[in-house]
């Protein structure tokens, strides 16, 4: 059930059947030469859609902006301040709670450390204020640790093997396969980089050339299965 496609009466009625909702969080952020700026949002929304076909759950409109630090200098990347992202997530989730939602599954496609921290701080604040609210924060890489026989690049972080493989399944027409590269940037240890572009050329942090549609199918299926398991645990309390 897509929240944005329902009327308020339909939402009110459907809340009698389920009080669970997925909040996809993406970004508008560079993803190398070969993937679109909307990659994180497209992945998060599609995962949510597939999960909703297996579980009775609402899917909220995606948050398509995030905290982007190392990628901010690349053209087209639109970044929020930590405080803005934190307040945005807290306000959205509080609104959902006020309308009767009690199980919120936050599904970020963008997993920069500042982004995740902003969401976690918001979640902690909400849980302190609302005793009957349950929140799950899905961290995609943590759900893929048993796919070592599928994912070859152990240093895959951004716009590399995993995301490119998923996009080859979800939106293949948006993947510029011939532009995929391998790049593992090395940022200065212990020093905050003034300009991250001094340390990476393409914006890729991984090996996008290893991506295949078959890998993408396996990765997506595993993620959908694991997210469904998370929903089941949250709903059981």
RAKASUL-V958847 format. One record per residue. N is the residue number from 1. D_FIRST is the distance of its C-alpha to the first C-alpha in Angstrom with 2 decimals. Layout:
N&D_FIRST  N&D_FIRST
This chain:
1&0.00  2&3.79  3&6.16  4&8.88  5&8.06  6&7.95  7&11.40  8&12.82  9&13.52  10&10.04  11&9.14  12&12.48  13&12.03  14&8.87  15&10.86  16&13.41  17&11.59  18&10.51  19&11.83  20&10.65  21&9.15  22&10.10  23&12.24  24&13.47  25&17.06  26&19.16  27&22.42  28&24.51  29&27.31  30&29.92  31&29.38  32&32.82  33&34.27  34&31.78  35&28.19  36&26.44  37&26.02  38&22.20  39&22.30  40&20.90  41&17.87  42&17.27  43&17.61  44&15.40  45&12.45  46&13.07  47&13.51  48&10.19  49&8.61  50&11.07  51&10.60  52&6.95  53&8.71  54&11.21  55&9.90  56&7.80  57&6.46  58&4.76  59&5.97  60&8.67  61&10.86  62&13.48  63&16.98  64&19.15  65&22.48  66&24.31  67&27.77  68&29.68  69&33.30  70&35.00  71&33.18  72&33.67  73&36.86  74&35.27  75&34.64  76&31.16  77&30.02  78&28.68  79&29.05  80&28.42  81&30.84  82&30.09  83&30.18  84&27.76  85&25.11  86&25.79  87&25.51  88&22.35  89&20.44  90&22.08  91&21.32  92&17.59  93&17.34  94&19.68  95&17.67  96&14.59  97&17.17  98&18.77  99&15.73  100&15.52  101&13.59  102&16.06  103&14.87  104&14.28  105&14.27  106&15.92  107&15.95  108&18.81  109&19.80  110&22.95  111&25.14  112&28.33  113&30.16  114&30.09  115&26.35  116&25.73  117&28.38  118&26.90  119&23.53  120&25.49  121&27.69  122&24.81  123&23.25  124&26.71  125&27.28  126&24.11  127&24.95  128&28.45  129&27.37  130&24.70  131&25.89  132&22.78  133&20.42  134&19.58  135&18.94  136&18.90  137&20.01  138&19.55  139&22.75  140&22.36  141&26.13  142&26.49  143&24.21  144&26.41  145&29.84  146&30.46  147&30.14  148&33.66  149&34.60  150&31.92  151&31.95  152&35.52  153&35.65  154&36.10  155&36.05  156&32.80  157&31.29  158&29.90  159&29.34  160&31.17  161&30.78  162&27.35  163&25.42  164&27.33  165&26.71  166&22.94  167&23.13  168&25.34  169&22.46  170&19.54  171&21.53  172&25.07  173&26.16  174&25.99  175&28.21  176&31.90  177&33.19  178&36.82  179&36.35  180&35.11  181&37.61  182&38.51  183&39.20  184&39.44  185&40.44  186&42.80  187&42.57  188&45.64  189&45.63  190&45.67  191&45.65  192&42.96  193&42.92  194&43.82  195&42.36  196&40.08  197&40.83  198&44.33  199&43.01  200&40.50  201&40.90  202&37.72  203&35.08  204&34.25  205&34.67  206&34.90  207&35.73  208&33.36  209&35.83  210&34.86  211&31.32  212&30.45  213&27.52  214&28.29  215&28.09  216&24.75  217&23.34  218&24.80  219&23.63  220&19.98  221&19.97  222&21.73  223&19.37  224&16.26  225&18.38  226&19.63  227&16.41  228&15.21  229&18.63  230&18.30  231&15.16  232&17.20  233&20.15  234&18.52  235&17.10  236&20.61  237&22.09
